[in-house]
């Protein structure tokens, strides 16, 4: 398995699709990388030569933030928002939707699957003994 940017990319996939397994690279950036390095997008990852793999590694490390570096930057951005206690930061702190979505319904993905609905009717009062 070729290892690029700390990720084992699948051998049996085309290199265009295999590059998208790296966090931070999608199809458009994978196409751009392959055109810059002049590698055929339809070749399988297992058929790449070692110099082509090194060329991909160098291009990705030089021009793109991927994997740990990108994740660290995202975490630092959220931490900055929390520290200055802006609106988005307080929404992150409370675990609520950040981008203006409604919260009366439809916030299951942010809050987790919390079902706070009332059952059917009240419980009968306890009988005295």
N, C-alpha and C positions, 0 to 999 in steps of 0.2 A: 504494500500500500504506500503510495507516495504521501509524504508528510510535508504539508505546506502551512506555514504560520501556526504551527503547533497543533494542527488538525490532520487526522488521517482521512484523506479523501477516498471515496469508494473507487475501486479499480474498474468495475464493469460499466461505469457510466461515462458518457461523453465528458470531456474536460470542461466544456461550457457549463454543464449541469453540476459537475463535481465541485467546481469552484464556489458554487452557491452554498455549499455545506459549511463554508467558513463564515463565522458571524461577522457581519458588516459588509459582505459582498452579495449583491443580488445579480440578476441577469444582466442589466445594463452595464454594471461595472465589470462583470466577468467578460462580456463581449469586448469592452474597451481594453481590458488587459490583454486579451488574446490578439486583438488587432495590433496593439503596440509591440507585442513580442513576436508577432508573425507566426503564431501556432494555429493549426487548423482546429476549429472548434468541434469538429465531429470526431476527432481521434479519441480513443478510449484512454483513460488515465493510466492503465497498465502499460500502454504502448508508448508512453512518453520516454524520451531519452533523458539521461541524468543532466545533461547541459540544458535541456528545455525546462526541467524542473527547477534548476538553479536560476534560470532566467525569470521564471514565474515568481520564485521566492524573492529575488532582488526587487522586481517591479512592485510586488505587493508591499514589501517592507518599506520601500522608498516613498511610495505615493499614497498609501491608504492606511487608515487607522482600522485595525481589525482586532477581534478577540479581546484579550484582557485590557489592552490600552483603551479601546472604545468603551468597554463596559465600565472601566474606571472613570472615564470622562463623564459618562452618563450619571454615574453615582455622585460624582462631585458636583454636577450641575443641579441635581435634586437637593443635595446637601446645602448648596449655596442658597437655593430658594427657601429652604427651611430656616437657615440662619438669619436671613433678612426678614423673615416672617411676612412674606408677601402672600397674596391670596392663594396662588398656586402652591406655595410652600405649606400653608396651613391645611389645604386640602390633602396634600401628601401626608402630612402628620396625622390627620384624622382618618385617613384611609378611605376618602370619598372621591368621586369623580373630579378630575382636575379641569377638564376642558368644557365646562358649561352644560353637561348633560343633566337631565332632570333626575331628582333623587326620590321622588314619591314612588316611582316604580322603576324597574329596569336598571338597578345598580348591582345586580347579582355578581357580575364579574369582578367588580372592584371590592365589594364588601365580603365576598365569599358567598356561598349559597345559604344566606341567613334568611329563614322564613319566619317572620314575626307576625303571623296572622292569628287572630283570636279563634278559638274553637267554637263549636256550635252551642251557644247558650252558656249559662253560668253553672257552676258546680252547685249541687244542693247543699244547704247548710248542714253542718255536722249535728247529729242527733245527740241530745244530752243523755248521759248514762246514770 
